[in-house]
Amino acid sequence: APMTLTALAALLPVFFVLGLGYLAGHAKKFDADQVAGLNDLVLDYAFPAMMFVATVKTPRDELLSEGSYALALLVAFVGLFLAVVLISTRLLHHSLGEATLQANLASFPSVGFFGPPIFQGLFGPSSLVSIALATTLSSVTMIPLTLVLLEIHHQHTTRSEGQRVSSLIVQSLANTLKKPMVWAPLIGVALVLAGARVPPLLDNMLMLIGSTTSGASIFLAGLIIAGHEIRLNGEVIANAFVKMVAQPLLMVLLVAALKVGNPLAGEGIVVCAIPTAVFAPLLAPRYRIYEVESSSTLVATALLMIVTLPIAIFACRSLG
């Protein structure tokens, strides 16, 4: 089966570098400051450069035709997030803060870290646009939503007259838009829609730093996983299951319902089969809630990826 070989060929390098990063983290080769520095390199420089080039190279009519794909992504991200918040607070009787982190873990894929190497290996460079779209959409919705709900929780529990929620929403949206990983693809999209051509020289300049994204980001994901405490319990396994099984299945239904054609349909399913973002495990210690569960869910989704990603890839190919 050449298809399975393609999937393996795309995934083996990812797992190799992930393992390398994990071993380096386990051997304490990098301290917290160095990990934070690598994080900045990837998320503020390399990844945004790559996403800008990816969006700018996309033909205008192709961008305009991605509306239904964008809608499918929004429902798969935000719809699932809100559903988990409700279930978590109502059925599991979690606080709003815990429910928010749980929902984030169950619905926010780490597209920035895992997307580029997996997508380039599987679908080729043209697929980077759907990563740019997924990153921008998830960043502009999930990050502010999570921060605002955590802040409401924090004010409620500390009874502090903190910021008004409206000002908080504005502030967290502004902070999100300040991130290069959000504004770089947005500028790229704006240029394409305006019909502007970007000189190839600029592409080459940006890709020199952009091309370091894949290796550095996966290595960094391994480092981060090594730095976290792991305790597997029923809830952690359920979180990982929702993220790695329920979300890709939801995407299968969405692309069918919204008539999203291939290759986008397949790319959307693979986006949802990517492990959870490092966002919640980094936020949990700041609010001192759901810490072990967050880092454990991150590790559990990374392990589950070994099983779910090949299945998702297989599903895409059979769809096509």
C-alpha positions as CSV (number, residue, x, y, z in Angstrom):
1,A,0.0,0.0,0.0
2,P,1.9,3.1,-1.3
3,M,-0.6,5.3,0.7
4,T,0.5,3.8,4.0
5,L,4.1,4.2,3.0
6,T,3.5,7.9,2.2
7,A,2.0,8.4,5.6
8,L,4.9,6.6,7.3
9,A,7.4,8.6,5.3
10,A,5.8,11.8,6.4
11,L,5.4,10.8,10.1
12,L,8.7,9.0,10.8
13,P,10.8,12.1,10.6
14,V,8.3,13.9,12.9
15,F,8.5,11.2,15.5
16,F,12.3,11.0,15.2
17,V,12.7,14.7,15.9
18,L,10.0,14.6,18.6
19,G,12.0,11.8,20.3
20,L,15.2,13.7,19.9
21,G,13.7,16.8,21.6
22,Y,12.2,14.6,24.3
23,L,15.6,13.0,25.0
24,A,17.3,16.4,25.1
25,G,14.7,17.6,27.5
26,H,14.9,14.5,29.6
27,A,18.7,14.9,29.8
28,K,18.2,18.5,30.9
29,K,20.2,19.8,27.9
30,F,18.1,22.9,27.8
31,D,17.0,25.0,30.7
32,A,13.6,26.8,30.9
33,D,15.0,30.1,29.4
34,Q,16.4,28.3,26.5
35,V,13.2,26.5,25.8
36,A,11.4,29.9,26.0
37,G,13.9,31.3,23.6
38,L,13.3,28.5,21.1
39,N,9.6,29.0,21.5
40,D,10.0,32.7,20.5
41,L,12.2,31.8,17.6
42,V,9.6,29.3,16.2
43,L,6.4,31.2,17.0
44,D,7.5,34.8,16.4
45,Y,10.0,34.4,13.5
46,A,10.2,31.2,11.6
47,F,6.5,30.1,11.6
48,P,5.1,33.6,10.7
49,A,7.6,33.9,7.8
50,M,6.6,30.5,6.5
51,M,2.9,31.3,6.8
52,F,3.3,34.7,5.0
53,V,5.0,33.1,2.1
54,A,2.4,30.3,2.0
55,T,-0.6,32.7,1.9
56,V,1.0,35.1,-0.6
57,K,1.7,32.3,-3.1
58,T,-2.0,31.3,-3.1
59,P,-4.0,32.2,-6.2
60,R,-6.8,34.7,-5.3
61,D,-9.7,32.6,-6.5
62,E,-8.4,29.7,-4.4
63,L,-8.4,31.8,-1.3
64,L,-11.9,33.0,-2.0
65,S,-13.1,29.5,-2.5
66,E,-12.0,28.4,1.0
67,G,-15.0,29.9,2.8
68,S,-16.7,26.6,3.5
69,Y,-13.4,25.1,4.7
70,A,-12.9,28.1,7.1
71,L,-16.5,27.6,8.4
72,A,-15.9,23.8,9.0
73,L,-12.7,24.7,10.9
74,L,-14.5,27.3,13.0
75,V,-17.2,24.8,14.1
76,A,-14.6,22.1,14.7
77,F,-12.6,24.4,16.9
78,V,-15.1,26.8,18.6
79,G,-18.2,24.6,18.5
80,L,-16.3,21.7,20.2
81,F,-14.7,24.2,22.7
82,L,-18.1,25.5,23.8
83,A,-19.6,22.0,24.0
84,V,-16.8,20.8,26.3
85,V,-17.1,23.9,28.6
86,L,-20.8,23.2,29.0
87,I,-20.3,19.4,29.7
88,S,-17.3,20.1,32.0
89,T,-19.2,22.7,34.2
90,R,-22.6,21.0,34.1
91,L,-21.8,17.3,34.2
92,L,-18.3,17.1,35.7
93,H,-18.9,20.1,38.1
94,H,-15.6,21.7,37.2
95,S,-15.0,25.4,37.9
96,L,-15.1,27.7,34.9
97,G,-11.3,27.9,34.8
98,E,-10.8,24.1,34.8
99,A,-13.6,23.7,32.2
100,T,-11.9,26.3,30.0
101,L,-8.5,24.6,30.1
102,Q,-10.2,21.3,29.5
103,A,-12.1,22.6,26.5
104,N,-8.9,24.2,25.1
105,L,-7.0,20.9,25.4
106,A,-9.9,19.0,23.7
107,S,-10.3,21.4,20.7
108,F,-7.1,23.4,20.0
109,P,-4.7,21.6,17.7
110,S,-1.0,22.5,17.8
111,V,-1.0,23.4,14.1
112,G,2.0,25.7,14.4
113,F,4.3,22.9,15.7
114,F,3.1,19.8,14.0
115,G,1.4,21.3,10.9
116,P,4.3,22.2,8.6
117,P,6.4,19.0,8.6
118,I,3.3,16.7,8.4
119,F,1.6,18.7,5.7
120,Q,4.7,19.2,3.6
121,G,5.5,15.5,3.7
122,L,1.9,14.5,3.0
123,F,0.3,17.1,0.7
124,G,3.2,19.2,-0.6
125,P,4.0,22.9,-0.1
126,S,0.7,24.1,-1.6
127,S,-1.1,22.7,1.5
128,L,0.6,25.2,3.8
129,V,-2.3,27.6,3.0
130,S,-4.7,25.5,4.9
131,I,-2.3,25.5,7.9
132,A,-2.1,29.3,7.7
133,L,-5.9,29.4,7.7
134,A,-6.2,27.0,10.5
135,T,-3.6,28.8,12.6
136,T,-5.1,32.2,12.0
137,L,-8.7,31.1,12.7
138,S,-7.8,29.1,15.8
139,S,-5.5,31.9,17.2
140,V,-8.1,34.7,16.7
141,T,-10.9,32.6,18.3
142,M,-9.5,30.1,20.7
143,I,-6.8,32.2,22.4
144,P,-9.0,35.2,23.3
145,L,-11.9,32.9,24.3
146,T,-9.7,30.9,26.6
147,L,-8.0,34.0,28.1
148,V,-11.3,35.8,28.7
149,L,-13.0,32.8,30.4
150,L,-9.9,32.2,32.6
151,E,-9.9,35.8,33.6
152,I,-13.6,35.7,34.5
153,H,-12.9,32.6,36.6
154,H,-10.0,34.3,38.2
155,Q,-12.0,37.4,39.1
156,H,-14.9,35.3,40.3
157,T,-12.7,33.1,42.6
158,T,-10.6,35.9,44.0
159,R,-13.6,38.3,44.1
160,S,-11.2,40.9,42.8
161,E,-12.6,43.8,41.0
162,G,-10.3,43.3,38.1
163,Q,-10.8,44.5,34.6
164,R,-14.2,44.7,33.1
165,V,-14.8,41.7,30.8
166,S,-15.5,43.9,27.8
167,S,-12.1,45.6,28.2
168,L,-10.5,42.2,28.7
169,I,-12.0,40.9,25.4
170,V,-10.6,43.9,23.6
171,Q,-7.2,43.6,25.2
172,S,-6.8,39.8,24.6
173,L,-7.9,40.3,20.9
174,A,-5.4,43.1,20.6
175,N,-2.7,41.0,22.1
176,T,-3.5,38.1,19.8
177,L,-3.5,40.3,16.7
178,K,0.0,41.6,17.8
179,K,1.4,38.1,17.5
180,P,3.3,37.7,14.2
181,M,1.8,34.2,13.7
182,V,-1.6,35.9,13.4
183,W,-0.8,39.1,11.5
184,A,1.7,37.6,9.1
185,P,-0.9,35.4,7.3
186,L,-3.5,38.1,7.6
187,I,-1.3,40.5,5.7
188,G,-0.6,37.8,3.2
189,V,-4.3,37.3,2.6
190,A,-4.9,41.0,2.3
191,L,-2.1,41.3,-0.3
192,V,-3.5,38.4,-2.3
193,L,-7.1,39.8,-2.2
194,A,-5.8,43.2,-3.3
195,G,-4.1,41.5,-6.3
196,A,-0.6,42.5,-5.2
197,R,2.4,40.5,-6.4
198,V,5.2,39.8,-4.0
199,P,8.7,39.7,-5.6
200,P,10.3,36.2,-5.5
201,L,13.3,37.7,-3.8
202,L,11.2,38.5,-0.7
203,D,9.9,35.0,-0.7
204,N,13.4,33.6,-0.7
205,M,14.5,36.0,2.1
206,L,11.5,35.0,4.3
207,M,11.8,31.3,3.5
208,L,15.4,31.1,4.7
209,I,14.2,31.7,8.2
210,G,10.7,30.1,7.5
211,S,12.3,26.8,6.5
212,T,13.7,26.3,10.0
213,T,10.2,26.0,11.3
214,S,9.5,22.3,11.0
215,G,12.6,20.8,12.7
216,A,12.8,23.4,15.4
217,S,9.1,23.3,16.2
218,I,8.9,19.5,16.6
219,F,12.1,19.4,18.6
220,L,10.6,22.1,20.8
221,A,7.4,20.1,21.2
222,G,9.6,17.2,22.5
223,L,11.4,19.4,24.9
224,I,8.1,20.7,26.3
225,I,6.6,17.3,26.7
226,A,9.8,16.1,28.6
227,G,9.4,19.1,31.0
228,H,5.9,18.1,32.1
229,E,4.7,15.9,34.9
230,I,2.5,13.0,33.6
231,R,-0.4,11.3,35.4
232,L,-2.8,9.3,33.3
233,N,-6.3,9.1,34.7
234,G,-9.8,8.7,33.3
235,E,-10.2,12.4,32.6
236,V,-6.9,12.8,30.9
237,I,-7.6,9.8,28.6
238,A,-11.1,11.2,27.9
239,N,-9.6,14.6,27.0
240,A,-7.1,13.0,24.7
241,F,-9.9,10.9,23.1
242,V,-12.1,13.9,22.4
243,K,-9.2,15.8,20.8
244,M,-7.7,12.9,18.8
245,V,-10.8,10.9,17.9
246,A,-13.9,13.0,18.3
247,Q,-12.5,16.2,16.7
248,P,-11.3,14.5,13.5
249,L,-14.6,12.6,13.2
250,L,-16.5,15.9,13.7
251,M,-14.4,17.3,10.9
252,V,-15.4,14.3,8.7
253,L,-19.1,15.2,9.2
254,L,-18.5,18.9,8.7
255,V,-16.6,18.6,5.4
256,A,-19.4,16.3,4.2
257,A,-22.2,18.6,5.3
258,L,-20.5,21.8,4.0
259,K,-19.4,20.0,0.7
260,V,-15.8,20.9,1.2
261,G,-13.9,19.3,-1.7
262,N,-10.5,17.6,-1.6
263,P,-7.6,18.3,-1.0
264,L,-9.0,20.7,1.6
265,A,-11.4,18.2,3.2
266,G,-8.5,15.8,3.8
267,E,-6.3,18.6,5.1
268,G,-9.0,19.7,7.5
269,I,-9.3,16.2,8.9
270,V,-5.5,15.9,9.4
271,V,-5.5,19.4,11.1
272,C,-7.9,18.0,13.7
273,A,-5.8,14.8,14.2
274,I,-2.8,16.9,15.4
275,P,-2.1,16.8,19.1
276,T,-3.3,19.5,21.5
277,A,-1.6,22.9,21.5
278,V,1.0,23.8,24.2
279,F,-1.2,26.8,25.1
280,A,-3.2,25.2,28.1
281,P,-0.1,23.6,29.7
282,L,1.6,27.0,29.6
283,L,-1.4,28.8,31.1
284,A,-2.4,26.3,33.8
285,P,0.5,27.1,36.1
286,R,-0.2,30.8,35.8
287,Y,-3.7,30.3,37.2
288,R,-2.7,27.3,39.4
289,I,-5.5,25.1,38.1
290,Y,-5.6,21.9,36.1
291,E,-1.8,21.8,35.8
292,V,-1.1,18.1,35.9
293,E,-4.1,17.3,33.7
294,S,-3.0,19.8,31.1
295,S,0.5,18.5,30.7
296,S,-0.7,14.9,30.9
297,T,-3.3,15.5,28.2
298,L,-0.6,17.1,26.0
299,V,1.5,13.9,26.3
300,A,-1.5,11.6,25.9
301,T,-2.5,13.3,22.6
302,A,1.1,13.2,21.3
303,L,1.1,9.4,22.0
304,L,-2.3,8.9,20.5
305,M,-1.1,10.7,17.3
306,I,0.9,7.6,16.5
307,V,-2.4,5.8,16.0
308,T,-4.9,8.4,14.9
309,L,-2.8,10.4,12.4
310,P,-2.2,7.4,10.0
311,I,-5.9,6.5,10.3
312,A,-6.9,10.1,9.5
313,I,-4.5,10.2,6.5
314,F,-5.9,6.9,5.3
315,A,-9.4,8.3,5.6
316,C,-8.5,11.4,3.6
317,R,-7.0,9.2,0.8
318,S,-10.1,7.0,0.7
319,L,-12.3,10.2,0.6
320,G,-10.3,11.5,-2.4
